[in-house]
Amino acid sequence: MKTAISLPDEVFFAAERQAERVKKSRNQLYAEALTEYLARHVTNEMTDAMNRVVDRIDQSRPDPFLTGSARPMFGHVEW
């Protein structure tokens, strides 16, 4: 898909130099850069979703299963 974007001159010229250095087209460089950016931020969305779930859990009472299963592990961990 074609799109038009505006970039500061210094970003544009730095990207041009990088594309030439790694022998990639400008399109390929921009697509890879955006893909990497999105991959990093999707992780943040997942973390945010998980945090929302944890916030809804009643943490005032420890889960007996987790407490029982974790206790033996902590005995083997060197602090």
N, CA and C atoms as an extended XYZ file, in Angstrom:
237
Properties=species:S:1:pos:R:3:atomname:S:1:resname:S:1:resid:I:1 pbc="F F F"
N         0.846       -1.164        0.000 N   MET     1
C         0.000        0.000        0.000 CA  MET     1
C         0.894        1.231        0.000 C   MET     1
N         0.542        2.197       -0.775 N   LYS     2
C         1.304        3.443       -0.810 CA  LYS     2
C         0.754        4.406        0.223 C   LYS     2
N         1.666        5.173        0.795 N   THR     3
C         1.276        6.212        1.741 CA  THR     3
C         2.293        7.338        1.659 C   THR     3
N         1.902        8.512        2.081 N   ALA     4
C         2.820        9.649        2.109 CA  ALA     4
C         2.961       10.093        3.560 C   ALA     4
N         4.200       10.332        3.971 N   ILE     5
C         4.454       10.798        5.329 CA  ILE     5
C         5.425       11.965        5.276 C   ILE     5
N         5.429       12.753        6.315 N   SER     6
C         6.388       13.850        6.448 CA  SER     6
C         7.381       13.483        7.537 C   SER     6
N         8.652       13.707        7.247 N   LEU     7
C         9.720       13.420        8.204 CA  LEU     7
C        10.592       14.649        8.362 C   LEU     7
N        11.151       14.835        9.539 N   PRO     8
C        12.163       15.885        9.673 CA  PRO     8
C        13.344       15.544        8.750 C   PRO     8
N        13.971       16.575        8.219 N   ASP     9
C        15.077       16.366        7.278 CA  ASP     9
C        16.146       15.438        7.833 C   ASP     9
N        16.526       15.640        9.101 N   GLU    10
C        17.619       14.824        9.650 CA  GLU    10
C        17.240       13.346        9.732 C   GLU    10
N        15.968       13.044        9.993 N   VAL    11
C        15.516       11.646       10.031 CA  VAL    11
C        15.530       11.068        8.622 C   VAL    11
N        15.040       11.830        7.664 N   PHE    12
C        15.023       11.368        6.280 CA  PHE    12
C        16.434       11.042        5.791 C   PHE    12
N        17.380       11.970        6.012 N   PHE    13
C        18.742       11.756        5.505 CA  PHE    13
C        19.458       10.629        6.258 C   PHE    13
N        19.184       10.491        7.550 N   ALA    14
C        19.766        9.375        8.304 CA  ALA    14
C        19.222        8.051        7.768 C   ALA    14
N        17.935        8.009        7.453 N   ALA    15
C        17.339        6.791        6.897 CA  ALA    15
C        17.912        6.493        5.512 C   ALA    15
N        18.118        7.511        4.716 N   GLU    16
C        18.719        7.322        3.385 CA  GLU    16
C        20.118        6.715        3.507 C   GLU    16
N        20.908        7.244        4.433 N   ARG    17
C        22.269        6.717        4.628 CA  ARG    17
C        22.217        5.263        5.107 C   ARG    17
N        21.297        4.967        6.037 N   GLN    18
C        21.186        3.604        6.561 CA  GLN    18
C        20.745        2.640        5.462 C   GLN    18
N        19.772        3.038        4.667 N   ALA    19
C        19.286        2.175        3.576 CA  ALA    19
C        20.426        1.868        2.606 C   ALA    19
N        21.216        2.875        2.285 N   GLU    20
C        22.350        2.664        1.378 CA  GLU    20
C        23.397        1.756        2.016 C   GLU    20
N        23.652        1.982        3.306 N   ARG    21
C        24.668        1.197        4.021 CA  ARG    21
C        24.299       -0.287        4.069 C   ARG    21
N        23.011       -0.589        4.296 N   VAL    22
C        22.590       -1.989        4.416 CA  VAL    22
C        22.020       -2.546        3.109 C   VAL    22
N        22.122       -1.735        2.062 N   LYS    23
C        21.705       -2.144        0.715 CA  LYS    23
C        20.230       -2.593        0.678 C   LYS    23
N        19.369       -1.727        1.213 N   LYS    24
C        17.932       -1.959        1.192 CA  LYS    24
C        17.266       -0.750        0.561 C   LYS    24
N        16.098       -0.981        0.020 N   SER    25
C        15.345        0.149       -0.509 CA  SER    25
C        14.789        0.965        0.655 C   SER    25
N        14.470        2.200        0.373 N   ARG    26
C        13.852        3.045        1.389 CA  ARG    26
C        12.545        2.417        1.868 C   ARG    26
N        11.767        1.879        0.941 N   ASN    27
C        10.506        1.227        1.312 CA  ASN    27
C        10.748        0.076        2.283 C   ASN    27
N        11.728       -0.744        1.971 N   GLN    28
C        12.016       -1.896        2.828 CA  GLN    28
C        12.486       -1.436        4.202 C   GLN    28
N        13.356       -0.438        4.245 N   LEU    29
C        13.862        0.076        5.515 CA  LEU    29
C        12.718        0.615        6.367 C   LEU    29
N        11.844        1.424        5.783 N   TYR    30
C        10.726        2.001        6.541 CA  TYR    30
C         9.759        0.912        7.000 C   TYR    30
N         9.483       -0.061        6.139 N   ALA    31
C         8.559       -1.140        6.514 CA  ALA    31
C         9.129       -1.954        7.672 C   ALA    31
N        10.428       -2.274        7.622 N   GLU    32
C        11.052       -3.035        8.703 CA  GLU    32
C        11.087       -2.227       10.001 C   GLU    32
N        11.366       -0.939        9.893 N   ALA    33
C        11.416       -0.092       11.085 CA  ALA    33
C        10.039       -0.004       11.738 C   ALA    33
N         9.005        0.175       10.940 N   LEU    34
C         7.654        0.270       11.491 CA  LEU    34
C         7.198       -1.068       12.067 C   LEU    34
N         7.557       -2.154       11.407 N   THR    35
C         7.219       -3.488       11.909 CA  THR    35
C         7.859       -3.727       13.271 C   THR    35
N         9.128       -3.352       13.404 N   GLU    36
C         9.831       -3.516       14.680 CA  GLU    36
C         9.191       -2.647       15.760 C   GLU    36
N         8.863       -1.417       15.433 N   TYR    37
C         8.217       -0.513       16.391 CA  TYR    37
C         6.895       -1.096       16.868 C   TYR    37
N         6.075       -1.567       15.940 N   LEU    38
C         4.775       -2.129       16.299 CA  LEU    38
C         4.929       -3.385       17.150 C   LEU    38
N         5.906       -4.219       16.840 N   ALA    39
C         6.127       -5.444       17.613 CA  ALA    39
C         6.463       -5.107       19.062 C   ALA    39
N         7.257       -4.076       19.271 N   ARG    40
C         7.615       -3.687       20.637 CA  ARG    40
C         6.425       -3.128       21.391 C   ARG    40
N         5.561       -2.404       20.718 N   HIS    41
C         4.439       -1.771       21.395 CA  HIS    41
C         3.243       -2.703       21.567 C   HIS    41
N         3.127       -3.729       20.749 N   VAL    42
C         2.072       -4.726       20.962 CA  VAL    42
C         2.328       -5.434       22.278 C   VAL    42
N         3.586       -5.668       22.600 N   THR    43
C         3.947       -6.280       23.876 CA  THR    43
C         3.422       -5.429       25.017 C   THR    43
N         3.555       -4.116       24.885 N   ASN    44
C         3.045       -3.224       25.928 CA  ASN    44
C         1.535       -3.345       26.050 C   ASN    44
N         0.835       -3.493       24.936 N   GLU    45
C        -0.613       -3.668       24.981 CA  GLU    45
C        -0.965       -4.956       25.724 C   GLU    45
N        -0.202       -6.013       25.469 N   MET    46
C        -0.444       -7.289       26.139 CA  MET    46
C        -0.191       -7.142       27.638 C   MET    46
N         0.885       -6.481       28.005 N   THR    47
C         1.183       -6.261       29.421 CA  THR    47
C         0.081       -5.448       30.077 C   THR    47
N        -0.386       -4.414       29.398 N   ASP    48
C        -1.469       -3.595       29.942 CA  ASP    48
C        -2.727       -4.430       30.154 C   ASP    48
N        -3.054       -5.292       29.191 N   ALA    49
C        -4.240       -6.150       29.319 CA  ALA    49
C        -4.082       -7.099       30.506 C   ALA    49
N        -2.900       -7.684       30.655 N   MET    50
C        -2.665       -8.598       31.765 CA  MET    50
C        -2.743       -7.854       33.102 C   MET    50
N        -2.216       -6.639       33.143 N   ASN    51
C        -2.286       -5.853       34.369 CA  ASN    51
C        -3.728       -5.519       34.738 C   ASN    51
N        -4.578       -5.257       33.741 N   ARG    52
C        -5.984       -4.982       34.022 CA  ARG    52
C        -6.662       -6.203       34.642 C   ARG    52
N        -6.312       -7.389       34.148 N   VAL    53
C        -6.881       -8.622       34.709 CA  VAL    53
C        -6.408       -8.794       36.145 C   VAL    53
N        -5.128       -8.615       36.392 N   VAL    54
C        -4.584       -8.774       37.739 CA  VAL    54
C        -5.218       -7.772       38.698 C   VAL    54
N        -5.471       -6.566       38.219 N   ASP    55
C        -6.095       -5.548       39.072 CA  ASP    55
C        -7.497       -5.959       39.524 C   ASP    55
N        -8.162       -6.795       38.731 N   ARG    56
C        -9.521       -7.229       39.069 CA  ARG    56
C        -9.538       -8.400       40.050 C   ARG    56
N        -8.402       -9.050       40.218 N   ILE    57
C        -8.334      -10.215       41.109 CA  ILE    57
C        -8.238       -9.736       42.549 C   ILE    57
N        -8.980      -10.391       43.423 N   ASP    58
C        -8.932      -10.057       44.852 CA  ASP    58
C        -7.596      -10.545       45.403 C   ASP    58
N        -6.699       -9.624       45.652 N   GLN    59
C        -5.367       -9.983       46.127 CA  GLN    59
C        -5.259       -9.905       47.644 C   GLN    59
N        -6.377       -9.638       48.316 N   SER    60
C        -6.327       -9.558       49.773 CA  SER    60
C        -6.227      -10.938       50.400 C   SER    60
N        -6.689      -11.976       49.655 N   ARG    61
C        -6.585      -13.351       50.153 CA  ARG    61
C        -5.675      -14.134       49.213 C   ARG    61
N        -4.563      -14.640       49.703 N   PRO    62
C        -3.674      -15.420       48.833 CA  PRO    62
C        -4.354      -16.704       48.365 C   PRO    62
N        -4.065      -17.099       47.158 N   ASP    63
C        -4.602      -18.334       46.592 CA  ASP    63
C        -3.909      -19.508       47.282 C   ASP    63
N        -4.678      -20.403       47.926 N   PRO    64
C        -4.055      -21.519       48.663 CA  PRO    64
C        -3.206      -22.420       47.771 C   PRO    64
N        -3.628      -22.652       46.535 N   PHE    65
C        -2.859      -23.505       45.627 CA  PHE    65
C        -1.504      -22.868       45.322 C   PHE    65
N        -1.519      -21.578       44.968 N   LEU    66
C        -0.262      -20.907       44.640 CA  LEU    66
C         0.661      -20.825       45.849 C   LEU    66
N         0.091      -20.522       46.984 N   THR    67
C         0.897      -20.442       48.199 CA  THR    67
C         1.537      -21.795       48.510 C   THR    67
N         0.744      -22.854       48.424 N   GLY    68
C         1.254      -24.196       48.715 CA  GLY    68
C         2.288      -24.665       47.717 C   GLY    68
N         2.104      -24.330       46.453 N   SER    69
C         3.057      -24.797       45.440 CA  SER    69
C         4.316      -23.947       45.416 C   SER    69
N         4.235      -22.694       45.823 N   ALA    70
C         5.406      -21.823       45.790 CA  ALA    70
C         6.320      -22.034       46.989 C   ALA    70
N         5.734      -22.371       48.112 N   ARG    71
C         6.521      -22.491       49.346 CA  ARG    71
C         7.692      -23.469       49.194 C   ARG    71
N         7.491      -24.690       48.653 N   PRO    72
C         8.631      -25.611       48.512 CA  PRO    72
C         9.719      -25.068       47.573 C   PRO    72
N         9.316      -24.322       46.553 N   MET    73
C        10.315      -23.765       45.620 CA  MET    73
C        11.206      -22.753       46.318 C   MET    73
N        10.627      -21.922       47.170 N   PHE    74
C        11.419      -20.892       47.833 CA  PHE    74
C        12.441      -21.491       48.790 C   PHE    74
N        12.184      -22.686       49.269 N   GLY    75
C        13.150      -23.347       50.135 CA  GLY    75
C        14.418      -23.719       49.398 C   GLY    75
N        14.368      -23.845       48.081 N   HIS    76
C        15.527      -24.246       47.276 CA  HIS    76
C        16.216      -23.077       46.591 C   HIS    76
N        15.689      -21.872       46.775 N   VAL    77
C        16.267      -20.707       46.130 CA  VAL    77
C        17.230      -20.037       47.086 C   VAL    77
N        18.424      -19.777       46.577 N   GLU    78
C        19.420      -19.100       47.406 CA  GLU    78
C        19.259      -17.596       47.236 C   GLU    78
N        18.966      -16.900       48.306 N   TRP    79
C        18.768      -15.451       48.256 CA  TRP    79
C        20.053      -14.802       48.567 C   TRP    79
